[in-house]
Amino acid sequence: QVHLVESGGGLVQPGGSLRLSCAASGSFWRANFMGWYRQASGNQRELVAGITSAGSPNYADSVLGRFTISRDNAKKTVYLQMNSLKPEDTAVYYCMMSAATPVWGQGTQVTVSS
């Protein structure tokens, strides 16, 4: 059974940075697409960034140039470096691993506010 645990969220001022981490357990880590999603209050969950097992990233237009996704297969961890944060980036951020049934973490709150 696979589990995902996110960390690194918090309160940051506009223009600041945060680095989210998602630690995975289980034996199918290397073969899976990993993604970071976010859900703001009253909104649907949306894909922010994803990365293939080969390390190829893709990003939502709203974060392109500001966020960077990466993965360390040896540590079974995927990261989301978030720079130049804006108030509209405020949301709960979730890590997801693709599988027959997608696996989700519990989420970590990111609040961008002065």
C-alpha positions in Angstrom: 0.0 0.0 0.0 1.3 3.4 -0.9 1.1 6.5 1.3 2.0 10.1 0.5 2.9 12.7 3.1 3.2 16.4 2.2 5.1 19.0 4.2 6.5 22.5 3.8 3.3 24.6 3.7 2.8 27.7 5.7 2.3 31.5 5.7 4.4 33.6 3.4 4.3 37.2 2.2 3.6 38.0 -1.4 6.8 37.6 -3.4 8.2 35.0 -1.0 9.1 31.4 -1.6 8.2 28.0 -0.2 9.3 24.4 -0.9 6.8 21.6 -0.6 7.9 18.0 -0.2 5.9 14.8 -0.8 7.4 11.7 0.7 6.1 8.4 -0.7 6.2 4.8 0.6 5.5 1.7 -1.4 7.1 -0.2 -4.3 5.7 1.5 -7.4 7.1 4.9 -6.8 9.5 4.9 -9.8 7.0 4.0 -12.4 4.5 6.6 -11.6 3.5 10.1 -12.8 3.5 12.4 -9.8 1.6 15.6 -9.5 0.9 18.6 -7.3 -2.6 19.9 -7.2 -4.2 22.7 -5.2 -7.7 23.5 -4.1 -8.6 27.0 -3.0 -11.7 27.6 -0.9 -14.8 27.3 -3.0 -12.9 26.1 -6.0 -12.3 22.8 -7.7 -9.0 21.0 -7.3 -6.6 21.9 -10.1 -3.3 20.5 -11.4 -0.4 22.8 -10.7 2.5 20.8 -11.9 3.3 17.2 -12.8 6.4 15.1 -13.5 6.8 11.8 -15.3 8.8 8.9 -14.1 11.6 10.1 -16.5 11.6 13.5 -15.0 9.7 15.5 -17.6 7.7 18.3 -16.0 4.6 20.2 -17.0 3.0 23.2 -15.4 -0.3 25.1 -15.3 0.0 28.4 -17.1 -0.7 30.3 -13.9 2.5 29.0 -12.3 4.8 28.7 -15.3 8.1 30.4 -14.6 7.5 30.6 -10.9 7.1 27.0 -9.7 9.5 24.1 -10.3 8.6 20.4 -9.8 11.3 17.8 -9.2 11.7 14.3 -7.9 14.4 12.3 -6.1 13.6 8.7 -6.8 16.3 7.5 -4.3 14.5 9.4 -1.6 11.0 8.6 -2.9 10.2 12.3 -2.7 8.8 14.9 -5.1 9.3 18.6 -4.5 7.5 21.8 -5.5 9.6 24.9 -5.3 7.4 27.9 -5.3 8.8 31.4 -5.9 7.3 34.8 -6.4 4.2 33.7 -4.6 1.0 35.6 -5.0 -2.2 35.8 -2.9 -4.0 33.8 -5.5 -1.6 30.9 -4.8 -3.3 30.4 -1.5 -4.8 26.9 -1.3 -4.4 23.5 0.1 -1.7 21.7 -1.9 -2.0 18.0 -2.5 0.4 15.5 -3.8 -0.9 12.8 -6.1 0.6 9.6 -7.5 -1.0 8.0 -10.6 -2.2 4.4 -10.2 -5.1 2.2 -11.0 -6.7 4.2 -8.2 -4.8 7.5 -7.8 -3.2 8.0 -4.4 -3.5 11.3 -2.6 -1.7 12.9 0.3 -3.5 14.6 3.1 -2.6 18.1 1.9 -0.6 21.1 3.2 -1.9 24.6 3.6 -0.2 27.4 1.7 -1.3 31.0 2.6 0.2 34.0 0.8 -0.7 37.2 2.6 0.8 40.3 3.9 
